[in-house]
Amino acid sequence: MPVLLNTMDLPDSSAPTLQLVQATEPEIIESSTLGSISWGGPLDKSDYLRREAHLRNQPLTRDGGITYWILVDTAAPPTARGSRRILASCETIRKRALIALLGVAIRETICHGIGSVHCNQDYRGRGFGRRMMMELANQLDTWQQKEGERADFSVLWSDIGKDFYAKLGWKTYSSKHIALPPKSTHEHALGVPKPVTLASEDIDRVCSTDEANLRSEMADPTPAGSIVRVALVPDAATMQWHHSREEFLAKVLVGRWPNSKGAMAEAPDGRRVWCIWTRTFGASQDQRVLNILRLSVEGEKNLGQPASTKPNDKLHDHAQRAQVKAIAAVLQAAQVEALDWGMSSVQFWNPSPLSVLAARHLEPSAEIVERHEESLASLQWHGRPMPDNATIDWISNEKFAWC
């Protein structure tokens, strides 16, 4: 049972005795139990705790890959069980990232994705969440970096609008998506190539190719006004973490194993398109979504920038038209998979100009939705000071990066 604290005994959020510390094993369970109220979705508390334990033991999160943080009052006496009273909690996951500075060669770095930000419901409205995030930003300046080095950036996805995290240094980035309806195999669009299904054993190979392509794209000269490009790496460990999540939920809630992990198609000129997906099982039908984690188009030179809400529908050449049809092929495969699993929609984040055209090839009424409250991609720069007018471009800002 979570430890309750008499609210009359709560410290002020500015108290110097408040400290952000790493949670012990019992405190991890306690904070996860508290978090199950907000993040449990269709799972009961027991299954939620089992899922969290399962996610801790994946290649991405093992060996210090995940860190559990809690805000405590160091002046408060321990509880009857000897643990500290948890005022707020969160997690950070260590992620591989790429960074390209103006005039400097691309390099690999470590960034941290922040998730499961939670404040005990009984203690909300007192500034503990804000204090925790302020302390966390300071911790992440150097957390798990080489001695004497600073982190470059951290990321999170806000479910409470833009203002709270923006005021604490996490700038909101493009947070758009397209939703496509499920569709049967009898409703295939004309003129699209036949895709092949990707399974678990294909993910490592596909991700290695994707990373090589991303590195090449990042190495291109930066556009005018851009000082820095950053990207989280869409590697196999990241995809496997998402898949371990869906596999646990599919087994508990549906009693099925999700064998397919994505689809690949090839344009006539040999350039390939692939997507990697995951099934999201929410508490309600509209929250059951087949999310495309990563949509990769070989040769699409858009530097990962999303399309505007009113993109240009004109294609410049035959090769682009062929690419659009290849993208449509993998999106259509996702629609079929969504129908088979009883999902309400297929969603992919921050679509590129060509992927918008592909979506409209399948569904002429498809629109780009701009999110304002939930899953808002946000980034804080921890690296060297930048000019006030500097632009930091977040490349490949897609669902795979979420945590």
N, C-alpha and C positions, 0 to 999 in steps of 0.2 A: 504494500500500500504506500502511495506517496506520503511524504511527511508534510503535514499542514502546519503552518506558522501563524500564530495569532497576529492579525494584521496590525494590531496596536503596537507590536514589537518590531515592525519593519523599519529598517534604517532608511535614511534619505538616500536617493539615488546618487547624490554627489558625495556621499560619505567616503573618506579616504580608506576606510576599512573594507570596502567592496573590492573584490579581486576576481579576475577571470583565471580559472585554473582548469587543469585536465581532470576529468571525472575518473573515479575509481570504478571497478567493475560493478559493485552494488549501485553506485550513483548513475552509471550508464543505464542500468535496468530501471532505476527510478525515473530518470529523465525520459526514457523511452515510454514508460507507462503513462507519464503525463502527456507525452506527445501523441499517444494513441488516440486521445480524445479529438485532436485536430486532424491527424494524418491517417487515422485507421481506415477510413473509407469503408469498404464492404467487409473488412476483417474484424473479428472480435479481438479483445485485448490479447488473449493467448496466442492467436495466430499472428497478430501484429508483432508481438515480441519474438516469435519464432522467425518471422520474415526478417526482422532487423538483425537478429543473430546470424541468419543465413547470408545477408548482404555484407556483413562484416568479414566474412570468410571467403572473399572472392579475390582474384589476382589484383584487382585495382585497389582493394582496401586492406589487404594483408600487410604485415610488416610495417606498420605505421602509416599505411595509405589513408586511413581515416583517423581523425582526432575528435574526441568528444570534449566539448568545453562547457563549463558551468560557471555562472556568476554566483559567488557566495559572499557572505559577510564574515570576514576572518575574526571579528570580535564576538560573534555569536557562539554560544556553547554548542557542542555536538548534540545530535539527537540521541534518543534513547538507544538507537542501534549503532551509534558511533559515527554516523555519516554527517556530512555537512548539509545545511538547508539550501536547497536549490531555488534561487530567485529567478533565473532564466537559463536557457541552455541552447546549444547549437552544435553543428558538426561541420568539419571541413574535410574535404577529400583532395588529396594531392593528385594533380593532373599534369601530364606533359603538355607543353605549349611551345609555340614558335613565335619569334618576335623579329621583326625587320625594322631597324632604325634607319632613318634617312642617311644614305651614304655609308652604311655599315652592313656587312654581310649578315645574312639571316643566321640566327642561332637558336638553339633549343634552350628552354628554361622550364622552371617549375612554377605553376600557379596553383591556387587553391579555390575550389568551388565550395561555396557556403550553402548549407541546407539545414532543414529541420529547426529553423529559428523559432523558439517557443518560450513563452512566459507563462508561468502558472496562472490559471484564470483568476485565482483569488488575489493575485498580486498585480494585476494589470492596471494601467493608468498612473503608475508611480514612477515611470522613467527607467525601469530596470532593463527593458529591452534595448533602449537607446544607449544606456551605459555599457551594456554587454558588447554592443556592436562597436562602440568607440574603443573599448579595450581590445576587441578582436582585431580591429584595423591596425592597432599598434603592434599586436603580436605577429600579424601576418607580414609586417615589414621585413622580418628576418626568419620567419618560421620555416624550418626544414631547408634553408638555403645554405650554401657553402659559407664557411666562416669568413666574416668580413664583407659578405655580399648582401644586397637587399633584393627582395622580391620585385618583380616587375608589375604584376597586377593580380587582382582577385576578382571573382565573379559570383553573382548570385541571381536568383530569379524571384522577384517580389510578387507576392499575392495580396498585397495591401496598397496597391497604387504606386505612384512614382515618388511622392514627396518624402516619406519617412527615410528611405535609404539614400535618396539623392542628397538630403541635408547632411548625411553622415559620410558622403564622399563617393557613393556608388552611383555613377551616371547611368541613366536609362538609355539603352540602345534599341535599335529597331526590334519590335515585338509584333510581328504580323504573321498571319498564316492563311492558307487556303484549306477549306474543308470540301471534300468530295463525298458523295453518297456511296454506300455499298452497291455492288452491281453483280449480276449473275454472269456466267460464262456465255450466255446466249445474247448478251447485249454488247458484245465487243465492237469497238469503233473500227471503221474501215481504214485500211491503209497503214496500220501500225504493225511493226515486226513482232514475231512471237518471242516472248521473253523466256528465260530459263529461271528456275527457282534457285535461290541461294539457301544452303543449309548451314548448320553450325560449323562444319568442317571447311566451308568456303570463306568464312569471315576473316581469318588471319591473312589469307592471300589477297583478298579484295582490299582490306585495310592497308596492307603494305603498299599496294599500288596507289591507293588514294593518298597516302601520306607523301609518296614520292611526287605525285602530281601537285599536291598542295605546296610542297616546298618549292617546286619550280614556279608556281604561280606567285608565291610570296616573294620570290627573288626578282621578279620584274620590277623595273623602276617605279617608285611610288608616284601616284598622281599629284598634281599641283596642290599644295596646301596640306598634304598628308605628311606627318612627321614620323608616325609609328604605325605599323601594321601588327596586329596580334591575332593569333588563332590557337584554339585548343586543338590538339591532335586527335583526329577521329580514329584512334587505334583500336586494336582487337580487345584489349583489356576493358576499355570503356564500353564497347558494344556488349561484351560478355556480362558486364555488371547490369546493364539494362535487361539483357535476356534472362539473367538469373532471377531478376525481379519478376518478370512476366511468367517465367516457368513456375515459380513458387505459387503465384496467384492462380495460374491456370489449373494447377493440380488441386489446390484447395477449393477453388470456387466452381470449376467446370469439370474437373476430372479428366482433362485432356492434356496432351503434350503438344506444345506449339513447335512443330517440326520446321516449318518454313521461317526463314529469317530475313528474306528480302527477294529481290528479283533483279535480273540483268538483261539488257537488250543491246543489240549492236546495229549501228547505222550502216548503210551500204559502203561508206568509206572506211569502215573498220573501227571507227571511234565508238567507245562503249559508254553506256549509261547504266548506273545501278542505284538501287536504293536498299537501305537496311532499315527494317521496321521492328516495332515492338507493339504488343497489345497492352493497352492500359485498361484495367478493370476498376472503374469508379463505383461509387455508391449508388448512382442512378444510371439509367440507360444512356442519357446524353453524355455521361462521363466515361462510357465504354468506347474507347477510340483506338483505332489502329494508327499509331503515330509513326511517321517516317523519321527515323533518327538522323539519317544522312542521305541526301540525294546528290550524287556525284555525276557530272557530265564532262567527259574528256574533251578538252579543247574549248570549253566555254570560257572565254576571257572576260569575266565580269568581276574578278577579284572578290567573289563571294558577296557582293553588294546586292541587297534585295531590290526587287522591282518597285517602282512607285505604285500607288493605288490605281493609277490610270496609265498602264504601260503602253508603249507603242506596239500595235499589233502587226507592223510590217516586218517581214523577214528580208534579209539582204541577199541571200543566195540559196541555191539548192541544198548545200551542205547544212545550213541552219534549219531548213525545212525538214530534212532527214533527222536531224538531232531532235527536233520537237516531237516527231513521231516516235522516236526511240524512248524519249522521256514519257510520252503518253503510254507506251507499252508497259513500263514498269509501274506507273501510277494505276493503270487499269488492273494489273496483277494485284496491287494492293487493295483495290476496290473489291475484287473477287474474294480475296482473303478476309476482308472485313465482313462481307456477307456470310461467309462460312462460319465465322466466330460470333455472329450476332452483334457486331459493333455498330454504333450509330453513324460513324463517319470515318474517313481517312483524312488525316491532317498532316500538313508539312509546313515547317516554319520558314519565314523569311525567304519566300520563293524568288528565284532569279527570273530575269525577263523571259528566258526561253521556257522555264518550267511553268510560268503563268500561261503562256501560249499553249503549252501541252495540256494543262488543266482545262483550258477553254476548248481545246480540240475534243476533249471527252465530255465536258459539261459547259456549253456556251454561256451559261449564267454564272459560272464560277467567279467569285469575287475575293479580293484580298481583304481580310479582316484585320483591323488594327486593334490590338488589345490595349486596354487602359488600366485594368485592375489586377489581372492575374498573369502569372508567368512572364513578368516583365524582365527581360534580360538587362542586367546592370553590371557595370565594371568600375572598379576603383584602381587608379594608377598608383603604384607604390614606388616606382622607379625614380630616376633622376628628375629634377624639376623640369617642367615643360613651359614654353611660352604660353601666355594666356590664350592666344589664338591657335594653339597647336591642335591638330586633329589626330585622334587615335582611332584608326579603323579596326573594327572587329570583323575579321574574315571568317566565313563559314560559321556564322552564328545560327546554329541549328539545334534541334532537339537533343542530339547526342551529348552536347556539352552540359545539359541540365543535370542537376543533382538535388 
